[in-house]
Amino acid sequence: MKALIFNIQRYSIHDGEGIRTVVFFKGCPLHCPWCSNPESQSFDVEKVMIENKCIHCKAVCPMDPVECPSGAIEVFGKEYTVDEVMNEVLKDSIFYNTSGGGVTLSGGEVLGQAPFATELLKRLKRLGIDTAIETSGMGSTVLLKQMAEYLDTILFDLKIMDPKKAKSILGADINLIKTNIEALVKMGKNVIPRIPLIPGYNMDDENIKRIVEFVKFLGLKEVHILPFHQYGSGKYEFLKKEYALKDVKQLKEEGALNIRKYIEGQGFKVVVGGL
């Protein structure tokens, strides 16, 4: 069994409790205009040329990173076996033990490669390692529930609640997403809803109200809000992809203050991240 992974990031402190290693699965069914990991969207291996590194050594470039003398060819996506991922993440086990951290599976969308992810999580739990995923909830309910058996925390994004807007802007089926988070809550899992705050897309009063009402219906008590940032904007240029939010200013914590106060006023603990 293999999966396409585009990054294994160490020493993360924003993707669950403690110090964590984050495994990024390649491929996502959504097309969020603000995606900070555009290299994660395709389910295929991608090769790109970084123009300012290219020395034009050949008339026809073979796009081979091994042959490239200037390091101008970058590859996004590599196939791993479960054993290979385990070998990588276990290098950091001392940090999990000392900080209360663990391993988080992210993406892309981890549900896109659910059988592999579930087997990986199962092995991590056998070793007593804390596990988490970051998900949009856009995927099979059956596979998500199987995965959840081996999860300590699910960081679950809620973005746009209007079905038509969710479909047109994100390519999302909000009814499926709602079904999936409800299933996790019914299982008694530790689910933390996260709201990315994106100017011009989902910060309107009606959308925030609908998210809060839904989370209240679920009986959850904690919400994370993730103010918009421009950390991934440079990736669009060398991927030769259009970035719809290139002129949108980064949203500082004060820009999210009114939304934070509103959610707290509804009785929730609010954690601000993603700054």
GIPEVEN-V991984 format. One record per residue. PHI is phi in radians with two decimals (NA if undefined). OMEGA is omega in degrees with one decimal (999 if undefined). Layout:
# GIPEVEN-V991984
phi:PHI omega:OMEGA
phi:PHI omega:OMEGA
This chain:
# GIPEVEN-V991984
phi:NA omega:-180.0
phi:-2.28 omega:175.4
phi:-2.38 omega:177.7
phi:-1.65 omega:-177.3
phi:-1.99 omega:178.0
phi:-1.94 omega:176.1
phi:-2.93 omega:168.3
phi:-2.16 omega:-171.3
phi:-1.82 omega:-178.0
phi:-1.73 omega:171.7
phi:1.08 omega:178.0
phi:-1.46 omega:177.8
phi:-2.17 omega:-176.2
phi:-2.06 omega:-172.6
phi:-2.21 omega:-176.7
phi:2.25 omega:-177.1
phi:-1.28 omega:173.9
phi:1.16 omega:177.6
phi:-1.49 omega:-172.2
phi:-2.28 omega:168.1
phi:-1.83 omega:-176.3
phi:-1.92 omega:177.6
phi:-1.78 omega:-175.6
phi:-1.72 omega:177.9
phi:-1.47 omega:-177.1
phi:-1.56 omega:178.2
phi:1.91 omega:179.8
phi:-2.59 omega:178.7
phi:-1.36 omega:-177.8
phi:-1.67 omega:175.6
phi:-2.39 omega:-179.4
phi:-1.08 omega:-177.1
phi:-1.06 omega:-175.7
phi:-1.70 omega:-173.9
phi:-0.85 omega:-179.3
phi:-1.59 omega:175.3
phi:-2.21 omega:-177.5
phi:-1.07 omega:176.9
phi:-1.23 omega:-178.9
phi:-1.57 omega:-167.2
phi:-1.29 omega:-177.1
phi:-1.36 omega:175.4
phi:-1.50 omega:-179.5
phi:-2.00 omega:170.8
phi:-1.13 omega:-179.9
phi:-2.14 omega:174.0
phi:-1.99 omega:178.5
phi:-2.31 omega:175.0
phi:-1.78 omega:176.1
phi:-1.55 omega:-168.7
phi:-0.96 omega:-174.5
phi:-1.32 omega:173.8
phi:-1.77 omega:-174.0
phi:-1.22 omega:178.4
phi:-1.88 omega:175.9
phi:0.90 omega:-176.0
phi:-1.39 omega:179.9
phi:-2.38 omega:179.6
phi:-1.13 omega:177.3
phi:-2.12 omega:-176.6
phi:-1.35 omega:178.6
phi:-1.36 omega:-179.8
phi:0.96 omega:179.6
phi:-1.91 omega:-177.4
phi:-1.11 omega:179.3
phi:-1.24 omega:-178.0
phi:-1.41 omega:-173.5
phi:-1.22 omega:-176.9
phi:-1.32 omega:-175.2
phi:-1.87 omega:-179.7
phi:1.23 omega:-176.8
phi:-1.44 omega:-179.1
phi:-1.73 omega:178.4
phi:-2.04 omega:-178.5
phi:-1.96 omega:176.2
phi:-1.92 omega:178.8
phi:1.96 omega:177.2
phi:-2.54 omega:178.4
phi:-1.35 omega:177.0
phi:-2.20 omega:165.4
phi:-1.53 omega:177.2
phi:-1.08 omega:179.1
phi:-1.04 omega:-178.8
phi:-1.16 omega:177.2
phi:-1.17 omega:178.6
phi:-1.03 omega:179.7
phi:-1.04 omega:-179.8
phi:-1.23 omega:-173.9
phi:-1.25 omega:-179.2
phi:-1.26 omega:174.0
phi:-1.09 omega:-176.1
phi:-1.84 omega:-172.8
phi:-1.06 omega:178.8
phi:-1.07 omega:179.9
phi:-1.28 omega:176.8
phi:-1.12 omega:-175.3
phi:-1.19 omega:-175.5
phi:-1.54 omega:-175.0
phi:-2.00 omega:-173.9
phi:1.31 omega:-178.4
phi:-1.60 omega:-177.7
phi:2.99 omega:-175.9
phi:-2.06 omega:176.0
phi:-2.05 omega:174.5
phi:-1.74 omega:-175.1
phi:-2.38 omega:-177.2
phi:-2.89 omega:14.7
phi:0.77 omega:178.0
phi:-2.30 omega:-176.6
phi:-1.08 omega:178.9
phi:-1.16 omega:178.0
phi:-1.19 omega:177.3
phi:-2.33 omega:-170.3
phi:-1.05 omega:-178.5
phi:-1.03 omega:177.5
phi:-1.11 omega:-178.3
phi:-1.04 omega:-179.5
phi:-1.12 omega:178.2
phi:-1.12 omega:177.5
phi:-1.10 omega:179.2
phi:-1.09 omega:179.0
phi:-1.04 omega:-179.7
phi:-1.19 omega:178.1
phi:-1.12 omega:-179.2
phi:-1.17 omega:176.5
phi:-1.04 omega:179.8
phi:-1.64 omega:177.7
phi:1.33 omega:-178.9
phi:-1.55 omega:178.0
phi:-1.13 omega:-175.5
phi:-2.21 omega:177.7
phi:-2.62 omega:168.6
phi:-2.29 omega:167.7
phi:-1.95 omega:-173.1
phi:-2.51 omega:171.2
phi:-1.54 omega:-176.9
phi:1.33 omega:-177.3
phi:-1.64 omega:-178.5
phi:3.06 omega:-175.5
phi:-1.11 omega:176.6
phi:-1.13 omega:-179.8
phi:-1.05 omega:-178.7
phi:-1.20 omega:177.6
phi:-1.12 omega:179.7
phi:-1.15 omega:175.8
phi:-1.10 omega:178.6
phi:-1.11 omega:-175.0
phi:-1.10 omega:178.8
phi:-1.04 omega:-176.1
phi:-2.02 omega:-177.3
phi:-2.01 omega:173.0
phi:-1.58 omega:-177.0
phi:-2.49 omega:173.2
phi:-2.12 omega:175.3
phi:-1.61 omega:-165.7
phi:-2.03 omega:-177.6
phi:-1.36 omega:170.1
phi:-2.12 omega:-168.3
phi:-1.98 omega:-178.0
phi:-2.33 omega:-173.0
phi:-1.61 omega:178.2
phi:-1.24 omega:-174.4
phi:-1.00 omega:-178.2
phi:-1.19 omega:179.1
phi:-1.16 omega:179.3
phi:-1.06 omega:-179.3
phi:-1.24 omega:-174.7
phi:-1.30 omega:-176.0
phi:-1.50 omega:-173.1
phi:-1.89 omega:-169.1
phi:1.35 omega:-173.3
phi:-1.79 omega:170.9
phi:-1.74 omega:-174.0
phi:-1.13 omega:177.7
phi:-1.17 omega:175.4
phi:-1.14 omega:179.6
phi:-1.07 omega:178.3
phi:-1.14 omega:177.1
phi:-1.05 omega:-176.9
phi:-1.21 omega:179.7
phi:-1.22 omega:175.4
phi:-1.09 omega:179.4
phi:-1.08 omega:179.6
phi:-1.16 omega:179.2
phi:-1.12 omega:178.7
phi:-1.11 omega:176.7
phi:-1.33 omega:-178.7
phi:1.40 omega:-178.7
phi:-1.36 omega:176.5
phi:-1.42 omega:-177.1
phi:-1.84 omega:177.8
phi:-2.07 omega:176.7
phi:-1.22 omega:177.0
phi:-2.20 omega:-179.7
phi:-2.06 omega:170.6
phi:-1.27 omega:-177.5
phi:-1.72 omega:-172.7
phi:-2.09 omega:179.8
phi:-0.95 omega:177.6
phi:1.51 omega:-176.7
phi:-2.13 omega:-172.9
phi:-2.54 omega:-178.2
phi:-1.65 omega:179.2
phi:-1.18 omega:-175.0
phi:-0.99 omega:-175.6
phi:-1.13 omega:-178.9
phi:-1.16 omega:179.4
phi:-1.10 omega:179.0
phi:-1.08 omega:-178.9
phi:-1.15 omega:176.8
phi:-1.12 omega:-178.0
phi:-1.09 omega:178.6
phi:-1.10 omega:179.4
phi:-1.19 omega:179.3
phi:-1.12 omega:176.7
phi:-1.12 omega:176.3
phi:-1.02 omega:179.8
phi:-1.25 omega:179.6
phi:1.45 omega:179.5
phi:-1.52 omega:-171.8
phi:-2.08 omega:-176.5
phi:-2.25 omega:178.8
phi:-2.32 omega:173.4
phi:-1.84 omega:174.4
phi:-2.00 omega:-173.6
phi:-2.11 omega:-179.6
phi:-1.08 omega:-178.4
phi:-1.02 omega:175.1
phi:-2.35 omega:-178.0
phi:-1.93 omega:-173.9
phi:-1.07 omega:-176.6
phi:-1.70 omega:-171.9
phi:-1.10 omega:-178.0
phi:-1.15 omega:-178.2
phi:-1.17 omega:-178.1
phi:-1.10 omega:-176.5
phi:-1.12 omega:-177.4
phi:-1.41 omega:170.8
phi:-1.48 omega:-178.3
phi:1.01 omega:177.6
phi:-2.02 omega:177.9
phi:-1.30 omega:179.5
phi:-2.02 omega:-172.4
phi:-1.19 omega:-173.7
phi:-1.91 omega:-175.5
phi:-1.10 omega:-178.7
phi:-1.77 omega:-179.5
phi:-1.51 omega:-178.5
phi:-1.28 omega:175.7
phi:-1.05 omega:-176.6
phi:-1.62 omega:178.2
phi:-1.36 omega:-176.0
phi:-1.02 omega:-178.8
phi:-1.16 omega:177.7
phi:-1.21 omega:179.1
phi:-1.81 omega:-171.6
phi:-1.08 omega:-178.4
phi:-1.11 omega:178.1
phi:-1.16 omega:178.2
phi:-1.06 omega:-179.2
phi:-1.09 omega:179.8
phi:-1.09 omega:-177.9
phi:-1.17 omega:177.0
phi:-1.09 omega:179.0
phi:-1.15 omega:176.7
phi:-1.56 omega:173.9
phi:1.67 omega:-177.4
phi:-1.79 omega:165.1
phi:-1.37 omega:-178.1
phi:-2.05 omega:176.7
phi:-1.98 omega:179.9
phi:-1.76 omega:179.2
phi:-2.41 omega:174.5
phi:1.26 omega:-178.8
phi:-1.32 omega:999
